[in-house]
Amino acid sequence: MIENHNSGQYLAVVDQTGVLFARGRGRFYAGGTTGWYVIRTCSCHDRLPVTRRYDIRETAEAAAAMLIAVSMTLGT
């Protein structure tokens, strides 16, 4: 059982060009969409986004860092 799904080991910043996400149910593909997302990589939420799309990778990385910091502060 995973205790902290926002732990750095379970978050990744990825370019999901051409991917539109379905609400918690996998991915739908569509052309022309570009962007960076923070996604979960744990087995129970594999590749589901936890942020909106960002145009710049550094902005998505900052969002991931914020998620990790808040999670650590709250002990969740």
Contacts in CASP RR format, 6 or more apart in sequence:
PFRMAT RR
TARGET T0000
AUTHOR 0000-0000-0000
METHOD contacts of the structure
MODEL  1
MIENHNSGQYLAVVDQTGVLFARGRGRFYAGGTTGWYVIRTCSCHDRLPV
TRRYDIRETAEAAAAMLIAVSMTLGT
2 10 0 8 1.000
2 42 0 8 1.000
2 43 0 8 1.000
2 44 0 8 1.000
4 10 0 8 1.000
4 71 0 8 1.000
4 75 0 8 1.000
4 76 0 8 1.000
5 40 0 8 1.000
5 42 0 8 1.000
5 44 0 8 1.000
5 45 0 8 1.000
6 50 0 8 1.000
6 67 0 8 1.000
6 68 0 8 1.000
6 70 0 8 1.000
6 71 0 8 1.000
6 76 0 8 1.000
7 68 0 8 1.000
7 71 0 8 1.000
8 64 0 8 1.000
8 68 0 8 1.000
10 40 0 8 1.000
10 41 0 8 1.000
10 42 0 8 1.000
10 45 0 8 1.000
11 38 0 8 1.000
11 39 0 8 1.000
11 40 0 8 1.000
11 41 0 8 1.000
11 50 0 8 1.000
11 64 0 8 1.000
11 67 0 8 1.000
11 68 0 8 1.000
12 38 0 8 1.000
12 39 0 8 1.000
12 41 0 8 1.000
12 64 0 8 1.000
13 36 0 8 1.000
13 37 0 8 1.000
13 38 0 8 1.000
13 39 0 8 1.000
13 57 0 8 1.000
13 60 0 8 1.000
13 61 0 8 1.000
13 64 0 8 1.000
14 36 0 8 1.000
14 37 0 8 1.000
14 39 0 8 1.000
15 34 0 8 1.000
15 35 0 8 1.000
15 36 0 8 1.000
15 57 0 8 1.000
16 33 0 8 1.000
16 35 0 8 1.000
16 36 0 8 1.000
16 37 0 8 1.000
16 39 0 8 1.000
16 49 0 8 1.000
16 53 0 8 1.000
17 32 0 8 1.000
17 33 0 8 1.000
17 34 0 8 1.000
17 35 0 8 1.000
18 29 0 8 1.000
18 30 0 8 1.000
18 31 0 8 1.000
18 32 0 8 1.000
18 33 0 8 1.000
18 34 0 8 1.000
19 27 0 8 1.000
19 28 0 8 1.000
19 29 0 8 1.000
19 30 0 8 1.000
19 33 0 8 1.000
20 27 0 8 1.000
20 28 0 8 1.000
20 29 0 8 1.000
20 30 0 8 1.000
20 33 0 8 1.000
21 27 0 8 1.000
21 28 0 8 1.000
21 48 0 8 1.000
21 49 0 8 1.000
22 28 0 8 1.000
24 48 0 8 1.000
26 47 0 8 1.000
26 48 0 8 1.000
27 47 0 8 1.000
33 53 0 8 1.000
34 55 0 8 1.000
35 53 0 8 1.000
35 54 0 8 1.000
35 55 0 8 1.000
36 53 0 8 1.000
36 54 0 8 1.000
36 55 0 8 1.000
36 56 0 8 1.000
36 57 0 8 1.000
36 59 0 8 1.000
36 60 0 8 1.000
37 49 0 8 1.000
37 50 0 8 1.000
37 51 0 8 1.000
37 52 0 8 1.000
37 53 0 8 1.000
37 54 0 8 1.000
37 60 0 8 1.000
38 49 0 8 1.000
38 50 0 8 1.000
38 51 0 8 1.000
38 60 0 8 1.000
38 63 0 8 1.000
38 64 0 8 1.000
38 67 0 8 1.000
39 47 0 8 1.000
39 48 0 8 1.000
39 49 0 8 1.000
39 50 0 8 1.000
40 46 0 8 1.000
40 47 0 8 1.000
40 48 0 8 1.000
40 50 0 8 1.000
41 47 0 8 1.000
50 67 0 8 1.000
51 60 0 8 1.000
51 63 0 8 1.000
51 64 0 8 1.000
51 67 0 8 1.000
54 60 0 8 1.000
54 63 0 8 1.000
END
